[in-house]
Amino acid sequence: MSGKVGLLSRLYNGIIGTADKFVPSPMRPLWEHPAGPKTIFFWAPLGKWALVIAGLGDINRPVHLLSINQCAVLATTGLIWSRYSLVIIPKNWSLFSVNVFVALTQMYQIARAVQYQQSLKNKSD
């Protein structure tokens, strides 16, 4: 729990303190883990799954509407954060997995876009 005394910290501590009473014994190790639900190390990766869902949604997007630059930046950040998640202590496997999926979905989009551009180039030749 947060050691701060601000309004949001007190609200957060109140929510966690209330939820703490209802966590079953088998779930305690996850709940108490240094990268568990009591920390930002849990919630940030959970929120980042929205990028994966957006990337999967773009699979049906017409390929001429894809931005190679945007996909490349997202894939690169996915790779960088995947590496980072394994060198920090505690290792954050949740952060690792979401960033691997971000990188993979964006690399797939890059492959689609490059293949499309190559097909256009071959048609013009």
C-alpha positions in Angstrom: 0.0 0.0 0.0 1.0 3.6 -0.5 2.8 5.4 2.3 1.6 8.8 1.0 -1.0 10.9 2.8 -2.7 12.7 -0.2 -6.4 12.3 -1.0 -5.9 9.8 -3.8 -3.4 7.8 -1.7 -5.9 7.6 1.2 -8.6 6.5 -1.2 -6.3 3.8 -2.7 -5.3 2.6 0.8 -8.9 2.4 1.8 -9.9 0.4 -1.2 -6.9 -2.0 -0.8 -7.6 -2.3 3.0 -11.2 -3.2 2.4 -10.4 -5.7 -0.4 -7.6 -7.2 1.7 -10.2 -8.6 4.1 -11.9 -10.6 1.3 -8.9 -12.1 -0.4 -9.0 -15.9 0.1 -6.0 -17.8 1.6 -5.1 -19.5 -1.7 -4.8 -16.1 -3.4 -2.7 -14.5 -0.7 0.7 -15.2 -2.4 -0.5 -13.3 -5.5 -2.1 -10.6 -3.5 1.0 -10.0 -1.3 3.5 -10.4 -4.2 5.9 -7.4 -4.8 4.3 -7.1 -8.3 0.8 -8.1 -7.2 -2.5 -6.2 -7.3 -1.5 -3.9 -4.5 1.1 -2.2 -6.8 1.4 -0.3 -10.0 3.5 -3.2 -11.3 0.2 -5.1 -11.6 -2.1 -2.5 -12.9 0.1 -0.9 -15.6 0.5 -4.1 -17.6 -3.2 -4.8 -17.2 -4.0 -1.5 -18.7 -1.5 -2.0 -21.5 -3.5 -5.0 -22.8 -5.6 -2.4 -24.5 -2.8 -1.9 -26.9 -2.8 -5.6 -27.7 -6.5 -5.6 -28.2 -6.2 -2.6 -30.5 -3.5 -4.3 -32.5 -5.6 -7.4 -32.9 -8.5 -5.2 -34.0 -6.3 -3.7 -36.7 -5.8 -7.1 -38.2 -9.0 -6.6 -40.1 -8.1 -3.0 -41.0 -7.4 -2.4 -44.7 -3.6 -2.7 -45.1 -3.3 0.6 -47.0 -4.5 2.4 -43.8 -1.7 1.0 -41.6 1.1 3.3 -40.5 4.4 1.5 -40.7 6.1 4.2 -38.5 3.4 3.8 -35.8 3.6 0.0 -35.9 7.4 0.1 -35.8 7.4 2.5 -32.7 5.0 0.2 -30.9 6.9 -2.9 -31.8 10.1 -1.3 -30.6 8.7 -0.2 -27.3 7.2 -3.6 -26.8 10.7 -5.2 -27.3 12.4 -2.6 -25.0 9.9 -3.0 -22.2 10.0 -6.8 -22.5 13.7 -6.7 -21.9 13.3 -4.2 -19.0 10.7 -6.3 -17.3 13.2 -9.1 -17.0 16.1 -7.0 -15.6 14.1 -5.2 -12.9 13.6 -6.7 -9.4 11.2 -8.2 -8.9 10.9 -9.7 -12.4 7.6 -8.6 -13.8 6.2 -11.5 -15.9 2.9 -9.7 -16.5 4.8 -6.7 -18.0 6.9 -9.1 -20.0 4.0 -11.0 -21.5 1.9 -7.9 -22.5 5.0 -6.3 -24.1 5.8 -9.4 -26.1 2.2 -9.5 -27.4 2.4 -5.7 -28.3 5.6 -6.4 -30.2 4.3 -9.4 -32.0 1.0 -7.8 -33.1 2.8 -4.8 -34.4 5.5 -6.8 -36.2 2.7 -8.7 -37.9 1.1 -5.4 -39.0 4.5 -4.2 -40.3 4.9 -7.5 -42.3 1.4 -6.9 -43.8 2.2 -3.3 -44.7 5.5 -4.1 -46.3 4.1 -7.0 -48.2 1.3 -4.7 -49.5 3.9 -2.1 -50.6 5.9 -4.7 -52.4 2.8 -5.9 -54.2 2.2 -2.3 -55.4 5.8 -2.0 -56.5 5.6 -5.3 -58.4 2.3 -4.2 -60.2 3.9 -1.0 -61.3 7.0 -2.7 -62.8 
